[in-house]
Amino acid sequence: MKLLKIVVLFITLSCGYCIPAQTVYTTKTGEKYHKSTCHYLKYSKKEIKLDRAKALGYVACKVCKPTANNTKKKSNSTSLASKKEQKTTTSKKLTATQCTGKTKSGKRCKRKTKNTSGRCYQH
């Protein structure tokens, strides 16, 4: 009977134990990996596991300093909601709009901008 309890306890602990993957982010052209809150991920953000990023030769960002201890642990329940949120926020950031500035002649500027202020580099 005691042996049966030990076996059941062992099976329960082994089934309930799950190692969540550390999630970091890379840019399309960069050579570093970042935390989800890093300002370098403004226009492009690609989710990747920390182990995979290190294996591919990415190094840690010196600004946000991502480590295994402070990166977001990915869980299945929140990953679906975060992916939907990420798609909507990145699509808003990547969409270029026409500049809201006025030229000397009084017409609206024709340049496109991704800046959140709605103005191009000249305005």
N, C-alpha and C positions, 0 to 999 in steps of 0.2 A: 504494500500500500504506500509506504514511504517512497519507494522507488518510482511509483506511478505519479505521485505528486511532484517529484523532482523533474520527471520527464515532461509533464504538463507545464510546469513553470518554465522550463527551458524552451519549449516550443512557443509558449506565449511571448516570452522575451525576444526570441529570435524573429518571430513574425512581426512584432511591433517595432522592432528596431529598424530604422530607415535612415540612411545617410543622405541628407539633402545636398544637392550640388551648389557650390558657390557660383553666383552669377556675376559676371563683370560685363562691361560694354566696350566695344571698339568702334572706331569710325571706319568709313569706307576706305580711306587712303592712309590712315595713321599707322604708327608702329607701336602704340602704347594701349594698355587697357585701363579703364576708368570705372569709378563707382557710378551709380545711376544719377547722382546729383551733380556730377562734374560739369562745369560750364563749357568744356570743350565738346560736349555732345549736343550742341545747340542744333545743328542741321542734320547730322546723321548719327544714328545709334543702332548698333548691331549687338544683340545679346549673344553671349558665349560663356561657356563654363571656364572657370579659372584655370583648371588643369589643362584644358585644351588651348587656352590663350598662351600659357607658358610653353606648351609643346610647339606651338606655331612660331615662337620667337618673339612674342609681344613682351614688352617690359612695362612695369608699373608707372603710372603718371606721377610726376613729381608734385603736382598741384593738389589732387584729391587723395593721393597716397592709399590706393586700395590694397588691402591685405586679406588674408583668409579670415581674419577675425572681424573685420568691419564691412565686408561686402554682404549684400543681401542674399539670404538663403532662399532658394526657390522652393516653393511648395506648390503642390498641384491645385489646391483650392484657390489660391490667390493668383496663380499664373494666368488663368484664363481672363480674369478681370484686368490684370495689368497689361496683357497683350492687347486687349481691346482699347484700353486707355492710351497705350503707347502708339497704336495705329492712328488714333484720332489726333493726338497732339503732334506727332511728327508730320502728318499730312498738312496740318495748319501751318507749321513752321516752314515746310519746304515749298509752299505755294507762293510764287512770286506775284505781286500785284503792281498795278501802275502807281507811280509816285504821285502823291497828293500835292506836291509843290507847284508853284506858279513860275513861269518864265518871265523875263523882262517885258515881253509883249503882252503879258496878262493871260496867256494860255496855260493850260495844264501841262506839266512835264510828261514826256512820253516814255521815260525810262521805267524799267521794271525794278522792283526792290523786294528783298526778303526781310528787310528791317521791320521791327515791330512798331516803329513810329510811323511807318507808311511813307517815308521820304527816302529818296535815293542819296547817294554819297555827296551830291552837289548841293542838296537842299537840307 
